[in-house]
């Protein structure tokens, strides 16, 4: 089976192929219809939120219900923008998703004049049956407005710290950063490579990966897992789970299946944009809804590629947790 990984965006009209995705369905990422107050330099979504014309919670909810009807066991991810900027709206969107789905929320856990830490905690308590994991942005360089770290231990659902190591990050601050969260019960950390710089050539490249080398100096390497689109280098830092994650900046793989000699668009992520429009990639490629209703399923190709002998025993408890998702 020959695999071709390519950006969906092109100056030439794309050939339309039938869809294939992993068992359960592609992850559905929902862009909330409200902005955040941060200006992360690696964020590709900020430009979209400068013009909020056409943003519609009602249209998003219709699209959520549609995707649930097609793949009733897929994962949902809420991102933005800032999902917790409007908890009433977020609640209505969550209410559209049955409990057959895992739900992840990317957030900074914003606290402001009309929203307290207690409000956020109460939200997680009400939705503890629905939220699988909250991914909390806490970068080494202060790109985001942060709530108190103590809020993390009060959440009623699992959480993970997400940190993008952007360009010339302060490597000497890695250990102080890890120590900041090490004693918070339930904390794990995912360092992320700048996805706008990830290519098929450097996705699994290790020799010249400075982040990987820096992490191996301060933490015990436990192994590598990955698939066509993304990978994770795993570490143990004094008993805290640590992952270094890289992902390609697109989500479609074009591949010929030799069993039927057909080319397929293999989808990893489906996007519901702020307008409710549904895309099959991050470059505004629209999803062919009728074609997706006939999607072919295949086993998820995520697998372990390396395991260190000492790391396997440390890794096993984490494999049972709910936060072992890449997005």
N, C-alpha and C positions, 0 to 999 in steps of 0.2 A: 504494500500500500504506500503510494507516494503522497507526501503531504506538502502542500504549498501554503505558507503563511504569508498573507499580504494585507496591506491596508485596504479597507473597503473604499476609501476615497481615491479617486482617480480622475484624470482629465478625460478618460474614455468611458462611455457608458458601460456599466457593469453587465456582464452576462448573468441572467437570472438562473440560479440553480435551486433545486429543491432543498429544503432545510433538514438538518440533522442536529440533534442536541443530546446532552447527557440524560440518563434516566431521571425522571422527575421534572425535567424542563430546565431551560436556561434561567439563570438568576435574573430577576426583574428588579432593576434599580429605578427607584421613584425619585425624581427631582421635585422637591417641595416648592410650592408657589410663593415663597417669601424669602427674602435676602438675608445674608448675615452681615455683620459689621466688621468682618476681618478682610485682610488683603494679602492672603498668602501668595507669594510670587509664583508658585508652581501650580496654582489652581487654574484649571481651564474653564471653569464654570462662571467665574466672576463676570466676564464680559456679557454673558447671556442675561445676567440679573440686572444689568444696567438699564435694560428696557424690559419692563414687566408687562408690556402690552400682551393681552391674550392669556395671561396666566389664569388658571381656573382650577380650583379645588374640585368642583363638580365634574369637570372633564377628566381629571386625574382619577377620581373615584370610579367613573364609568370604565376607564381603561384597566384599573385594578381588577374590577369584577370580570372584565373580558379575559384578562390573562389567567385569572383563577379558573374560569370555565374551561380554558384550553389545557392548562397544566395545573391541576389542583394540588400538586405536591412540590411546586418549585419554591425556591427561596425568594424572599423580598428584602431589598435594602432601601432604606430611606436616607437620602443625602440631599445636598443643596448647594448653595443656600445653607440654611440652618433649620433642621426639623423642629427643634425646641423653641424656635422664635415665636411660634403660635401653637400652643399645646392643644387648644380647642380644635383647630384644624387638623393637627396631627392625630388627635383621637378619632375624629370622624374618618380619616383615611385608614387608620388601623382597624376600625370597626368593619371596614369592607373586606378584611382579610380573614378567612376562616382559620381555625387552629390547626389545619392540616399543613400549614406553611411555617417554616422558620422565618423569623423577622429580625433584621439587624438594623441598627440606627447609627449613622455617622454624625457626630455632634461635638460641640465644645461645652455642652451643658451650660448654656448662658444664664446668668443671673442678672436681673436688672430691676428697675424701680417697681414694676408691677409683677415680677416673678421671682420668688424666693427659692432657696434651696429646699425648703419644706414642700413647695409646690412640685418641684421635680421629683422628690422622693415619693410623694403621694401618687404622682403619675405612674411611676414604676411599680408601685404597689398595686394600683388598679389594673395594670396591664402585665403583671408578672406571668400570667398564663399565655401571653401573646408574644412578648419580646424575648427573643433567644439570647441576644447579646447587644450591648451598647458599646460602640467603638468611639472612644473619647480622644480627640485631638489634643495633644500636649507636646508641642515642638520644643527642641532645645533652644532655637532662636524664637523670640516671642512674636510670632505672627498673629496669634489669636488672643482674644480676651478670655481669661481663664477664671473659672470659679474655684473655690477653695478645694484643695486636694482631699480634705476630710469628707467632702460630699461623696467621693467615690465609694467609701466604705459603707455609706448609708443606702446606696442603691439596692433595690429589692430584686434586681436581675443581674446576671453576669455582665462583666465589663472587661474591656481591654484598652490599653493605651496605644494610640497610633502616633508615630512620630516620623515625619519625613526628614531624612538627612539630605539637606539641599546644598549642592555645590560645595563650598569650602566650610563645611560645618565645623564647630569647635571640638575636635576629637578629644582634647584633654578634658572635656566636660562630660564624656560618656559615662564614666563611673559615678560622678556626682549625680547625674541624671538618673541612673539606675538605682542608686541609693535613695533617691527621693521617693521612689514608689515601692521599694522592696518590702517595706514593713506594712504596707496597706494590704489587708486581707483580701485575697482573691485577685490581686493585680497580676497581669502579664503584659508584656510589651511587644509591640510589633514595630520595628524600624522599617521604613519603606524607602526604596530607591526612587528617585525622581522619575515617575512613569513617563513623563514627556521625553526622557532621554533613553528609554529602554528600547532595544532593538532585538530581533532574533539572534544577532551575533553576540550581544552581551548579556542576554537573559541568563544563560548558564555559565558565562565566563567567570573564572575564579582568579586567574593569575594576576590580573591587573585591577581587581576590584578592591579599592582601598577601604571601603566600608567593611567588607568581609574580613580583611586582614586586621583592621582595628578591633573588630568584635572578637576575633580569635585570640587577641592578646589579653582580653579581660574576662572572657567567659568560656565555659567548657562547650566545645562543639559537640552536638549530639546527632546531627544528620541533615539530610537534604531530601525534600519531597517536591514534586512539581508535575506539570502537565505541559501541553503544547503552549499554553498562554502565560503561565506564571509559575513561580517557584518560591520555596521558602527554606532558608538555611536556619536550622534550629540550634539553640544554645540553652545552657543552664547557667544562670547567674546566681550563685548562693541560694539555690532552691527556687528561684523565680524563673518561669518560662519566658524565653526571649526568642523572637523570630525576626529574621531579616528577609523581607519580602520584596520580590521584583515581579512586575507584571507588564505585559505589552500594552501600548496605549490604544489598542483596538480589540475587538472581541469576535472577529469572524475569521475562521480558517477555511480555505478552499481546498478540498481534498477529493480525490477520485477513489471510490470504493471498488476494488477489483472484483468483488462478488457480483455486482450488477453492472459494473463498468459505467457508473454514473458519477458525475461531479456533484458534490454537495457543498452548500454553505453551512459550515458547522458553527453554531451559535453558542457562545458562552455567556453573554450578557444581552439582555433586552432592556431598553430604556423607555420609561414613561416620562416624557419631558413636562415642563411646567405648564404647558398648554394642554396636556393630555395626549399629545401625539405620541405614537409608539414607534420607536426606531430599533433597528437590529444592530446598530453599531454607534460609536461615539462621534461619527462624522455626519450625522443627520440623515443617514440612509434609512428610509422608511421600512418598517416591517410589513411584509405581505401577509396580512392576517389570514386570508384563506389558505395560503400555502403553509403557514405555521400550524393550522388546524390539522394538516396532514404530515406533520413533522415525524421523522424517523428517530427513534431513540437508540442510543448506544451506551455502554457502560462508561462511567466517568473515568477519564484517563489519568486522574491524579494518582500518583503512586510514590512509594519511597524509592529513592535512587541511591542514597547512601545512609548508612547507620554506623555510628561509632560504637565500639564494643561497650565502652563505659556509659555512653549516652542512652542506650536503649532502655535500661531499667529506670532511668530518670524520666524518660519520655512517656512511658506507659500511662501513668495517671492522667497526664494532660490529654492523651488521645481520647479519653472518655468525656472531656468537657465539651460544652456547647459552643465555645468560641473558636473552634478549629476551622474557620472559614477564611478565605483569602480576601474577600471584598468587604 
